[in-house]
Amino acid sequence: MQLVINTPGTFITQKDECFRLKQKEKQFDISPLKVESIVISNQAMISSQAVVLALEHNIDIIFLDTYGDPVGRIWFSKMGSTALIRRRQIEAMGSPLGLQLVIDMVAQKLDNQIRFMKKLMHARPGREDHFLTPIQAIEKARDDLSSSGTELEAARNRLMGLEGTAGRNYFQCLSGLLPEKYEFKGRSRRPAKDPFNACLNYCYGILYSLVEKACILSGLDPYVGFLHTDNYNKKSLVFDLIEPFRIYAEQVAIHLFTGRKMKGDYFDAKEEAVSLNQAGKPVVVEAMNKHLDESVRYRRKNVKRRFIIQHEAHRLSNLLLADFGEKRPDWLEIKEF
């Protein structure tokens, strides 16, 4: 499980080879064998003994900012493999393979959006007109991906343009499904300008930490991406690889709002910036973890969504390691709709 610390003043220490959490008058122990990661999203204290216990069990400790984005992590020092995978990453950046990887990731993202919108449409008979135009726009963008040329550098702007066009249609459609007071005008990131985007950004933040962990365990370098350009200290591959999995966060956010589980007092607003507060964060974290821990069909097996991220990162590593002319492993099979 992912241990999420939301309560200010929580103290995490180690006792009898277990994590001990102290919150005012309460305390309880958790075995490290049950913990995959520790996420701290508020003012909390953690002892060096607890950090060592986490490192001994390959448990990463992640610190989130107000918006739910990871600002730092404590991680065991060894990468998931030799440097060969990272060398292949760099080689792929300037090869047709790099372009194909990008097209695969963006195509899977758009396929997920189309399937999700069709599922929402079928659950709302009589409102088909609300969905048909945006679905057609996304399908056109999906079809146009294949005509992006052969060089990644030249194709990057076109691919991001197609992705942006699809995204505008997608979120405009989703906005119209929300209760009227929560409708929004488009994506806003840092800061969010409305409650829906504040919730969605927080869900994305949880995903970012899982994708980065999957990259490291698979021997991939989080800083060497294909679609997102290489800026100083930017985890480009994490921004790339999260694209097919953003649907997990979007499903949670939509169901929270359409299910009327979000309340106005779950948010703080100031100077046109909206963020989740201490009442809202536990609701979103619980919903996100419940969704990630749900088993779905994946490559003819029942697998928890959170583990699919790790499986696909490993498949990407194997794909990069395949020799020229060798049959490359298929990857990105995320079909649950």
ABEGO torsion letter per residue (X at the ends): XBBBBABBGBBBBBBGGBBBBBBEABBBBBBAAABABBBBABBBBBBAAAAAAAAAAGBBBBBBBAAGBBABBBBBABBABBAAAAAAAAAAAABAAAAAAAAAAAAAAAAAAAAAAAAAAAABBGAAAAAAAAAAAAAAAAAAAAAAEABAAAAAAAAAAAAAAAAAAAAAAAAAABBAAABBAEBBBOBBABAAAAAAAAAAAAAAAAAAAAAAAAGBBAABBAABBBBBGBBAAAAAAAAAAAAAAAAAAAAAAAAGABBAAABBBBGGBBBBBAAAAAAAAAAAAAAAABBBBBGGBBBBAAAAAAAAAAAAAAAAABBBGBBBBBBGBBBAX
